């Protein structure tokens, strides 16, 4: 049983909300009473196997600046932005050590997150929910460690930590908080291949004090906390949600 949050009347946007951490976050916000908009790459919600009928759906290619602007313009109001969309390009066979692929990773995972936040901050600043408007980013263990296979992903997720601090400092006077969660190795479509390889999972488990890998709900619960009134005096922070991996030698 997770903690009980009340987001009744709140409007929430979760980018990449059709699977993984995004889907888990969207479901928790919905179940807590929020009106939730999710984005995905397909033309309509009906094209997904999951039941997305409880959400407003907007198509978004997170690499397309015009689509980011269009999604932001389609929102009548907004209280919480969860910048979740994006993935590690090696998961589709691309090499982030190639400069063009590296550029694509940084554009997708850092530049797009900034653009969406910048395009929605005026709505967030008008939020009347307890705790005020909130931007939540999804960072990673690669925000703290060099993981050789993902130089672009890691650079972007490291940059997201710095961007979170800067947005918090700049937008705090407007009543907008900015925080992030740094997800440990968490089960999702992107990490499915990793979870199947003991060569990857065993070293992570051996260093994780809580003795298990992450589930999407672990990250989603932290996202809801940071967006909630319980975190109303927390801004500019990145919370590691990793079973203790980052503090274990």
C-alpha positions in Angstrom: 0.0 0.0 0.0 1.4 3.3 -1.0 0.8 6.7 0.7 -2.5 8.4 0.0 -2.3 11.7 -2.0 -5.1 14.0 -2.9 -4.7 15.6 -6.3 -8.4 16.3 -6.9 -8.8 19.2 -9.3 -5.1 19.2 -10.3 -4.1 19.0 -14.0 -1.1 16.9 -14.7 0.9 16.3 -17.9 3.0 13.1 -18.1 5.1 12.9 -21.2 5.8 9.3 -22.3 2.9 8.2 -20.2 1.9 5.1 -22.1 4.4 2.6 -20.5 7.0 2.2 -17.8 7.6 4.9 -15.2 5.3 7.3 -17.1 2.4 5.0 -17.1 2.8 4.2 -13.4 3.0 7.9 -12.6 -0.1 8.7 -14.7 -2.1 6.0 -13.0 -1.2 7.2 -9.5 -2.1 10.8 -10.3 -5.4 9.6 -11.9 -6.2 7.5 -8.9 -5.5 10.4 -6.6 -8.1 12.5 -8.4 -6.1 14.4 -11.0 -7.1 15.1 -14.6 -4.1 13.6 -16.4 -2.9 14.2 -19.9 -0.4 11.7 -21.3 1.7 11.8 -24.5 2.8 9.0 -26.7 4.3 8.7 -30.2 1.3 6.9 -31.8 -1.6 8.6 -33.6 -4.2 7.9 -30.9 -4.7 6.2 -27.6 -6.6 3.4 -29.3 -3.4 2.2 -31.0 -2.0 1.0 -27.6 -2.7 -2.4 -26.1 -3.1 -0.7 -22.6 -6.4 0.8 -21.6 -5.8 4.6 -21.8 -9.4 5.7 -21.6 -8.9 7.4 -18.2 -6.6 10.0 -19.7 -6.5 12.8 -22.3 -4.0 11.6 -25.0 -1.8 13.9 -27.1 0.6 12.7 -29.7 4.2 13.8 -29.1 7.5 13.0 -30.8 9.7 14.4 -28.0 12.4 15.2 -30.7 10.1 17.5 -32.6 10.2 21.1 -31.3 6.9 22.0 -33.0 5.1 19.1 -31.4 6.4 20.1 -28.0 5.1 23.6 -28.6 1.7 22.2 -29.8 1.2 20.0 -26.8 2.0 22.9 -24.4 -0.4 25.1 -26.4 -3.2 22.5 -26.1 -3.2 22.7 -22.3 -5.8 25.0 -20.8 -4.1 24.8 -17.4 -1.4 22.8 -15.7 -0.3 22.1 -12.1 2.2 19.3 -12.5 4.6 18.5 -15.4 6.4 15.2 -15.4 9.1 15.2 -18.0 9.5 11.5 -18.5 9.6 10.9 -22.3 12.7 9.5 -23.9 14.9 6.5 -23.9 18.5 5.3 -24.3 19.3 5.0 -28.0 21.4 1.9 -27.6 18.2 0.1 -26.7 17.3 0.3 -30.4 20.8 -0.6 -31.6 22.3 2.9 -32.0 25.8 3.9 -30.9 25.8 7.0 -28.7 29.5 7.4 -29.3 28.6 8.5 -32.8 28.4 12.3 -32.7 25.0 12.5 -34.5 23.5 9.9 -32.2 25.0 11.6 -29.2 23.4 14.9 -30.3 20.1 13.1 -30.7 20.2 11.8 -27.2 21.0 15.1 -25.6 18.3 16.8 -27.7 15.7 14.2 -26.7 16.5 13.9 -23.0 17.7 17.4 -22.0 16.8 20.0 -24.6 13.2 18.7 -25.0 12.7 18.6 -21.2 13.8 22.2 -20.9 11.6 23.2 -23.9 8.5 21.6 -22.4 9.1 23.2 -19.0 9.7 26.6 -20.6 6.6 26.4 -22.7 4.4 25.4 -19.7 5.9 27.5 -16.9 3.3 30.3 -17.3 0.5 27.8 -16.7 2.4 26.2 -13.8 2.8 29.7 -12.2 -0.9 30.1 -12.2 -1.5 26.9 -10.2 -3.6 27.2 -7.1 -3.0 23.6 -5.8 -1.4 23.2 -2.4 2.4 23.2 -2.9 2.2 25.2 -6.1 3.1 24.3 -9.7 5.7 21.6 -10.0 8.1 20.3 -12.7 9.4 16.8 -12.1 12.3 15.4 -14.2 13.3 11.8 -14.5 17.1 11.5 -14.0 19.2 8.3 -13.7 22.1 6.6 -12.1 24.0 7.9 -15.2 23.5 11.3 -13.7 26.1 10.3 -11.1 28.3 7.6 -12.8 30.0 7.2 -16.1 28.2 4.3 -17.9 30.2 3.7 -21.1 27.4 2.5 -23.3 25.3 5.6 -22.9 27.5 8.8 -23.2 24.7 10.9 -24.7 22.0 9.6 -22.3 24.4 10.0 -19.4 25.4 13.6 -20.4 21.7 14.5 -20.8 20.7 13.0 -17.5 23.6 14.7 -15.7 22.5 18.0 -17.3 19.0 17.5 -16.1 20.2 17.6 -12.5 21.8 21.0 -13.1 18.8 22.2 -15.1 16.5 21.2 -12.2 18.5 23.4 -9.8 18.5 26.3 -12.2 14.8 26.1 -12.9 14.1 26.0 -9.2 16.2 29.1 -8.5 14.7 31.0 -11.4 11.0 30.0 -11.1 10.8 29.7 -7.3 9.7 33.4 -6.9 6.8 32.5 -9.3 5.7 29.7 -7.0 6.9 26.9 -9.3 9.0 24.1 -7.8 11.4 21.9 -9.8 12.7 18.6 -8.7 13.9 15.3 -10.2 14.1 11.6 -9.3 17.2 9.6 -10.2 15.9 6.2 -11.0 18.0 3.1 -10.3 17.8 0.1 -12.6 14.1 -0.1 -13.0 12.0 -2.6 -15.0 10.5 -1.0 -18.2 10.3 -1.6 -21.9 13.6 0.1 -22.3 15.4 -2.1 -19.7 13.7 -5.4 -20.6 16.8 -6.7 -22.3 19.0 -5.6 -19.4 16.7 -7.4 -16.9 17.2 -10.6 -18.9 21.0 -10.5 -18.6 22.4 -11.6 -15.3 25.8 -10.1 -16.3 24.0 -6.7 -15.9 21.7 -7.4 -13.0 23.9 -9.4 -10.7 26.5 -6.6 -10.1 23.8 -4.1 -9.5 22.0 -6.4 -7.1 25.2 -7.1 -5.2 25.7 -3.4 -4.6 22.0 -2.7 -3.7 21.4 -2.8 0.1 17.7 -3.4 -0.3 18.4 -6.5 -2.4 16.1 -5.9 -5.4 15.9 -4.0 -8.6 13.3 -1.3 -9.2 9.7 -1.4 -10.4 8.0 1.5 -12.1 5.8 2.1 -9.1 8.9 2.7 -6.9 9.8 5.7 -9.1 6.2 6.9 -9.6 5.5 7.0 -5.8 8.5 9.4 -5.4 7.3 11.5 -8.3 3.9 11.9 -6.6 5.6 12.8 -3.3 7.7 15.6 -4.9 4.6 17.0 -6.6 2.5 16.9 -3.4 2.0 19.4 -0.6 4.2 17.2 1.6 7.1 18.5 -0.5 6.0 22.1 -0.7 9.4 23.3 0.7 11.5 21.1 -1.5 12.8 22.5 -4.7 16.0 22.1 -6.8 16.6 18.6 -5.5 17.3 15.3 -7.2 16.1 12.3 -5.1 17.9 9.0 -5.8 15.4 6.1 -5.9 17.7 3.2 -6.2 17.4 0.8 -3.3 20.6 2.4 -1.8 22.8 1.7 -4.8 24.4 5.2 -4.8 25.4 5.1 -1.1 26.8 1.5 -1.2 30.5 0.8 -1.7 
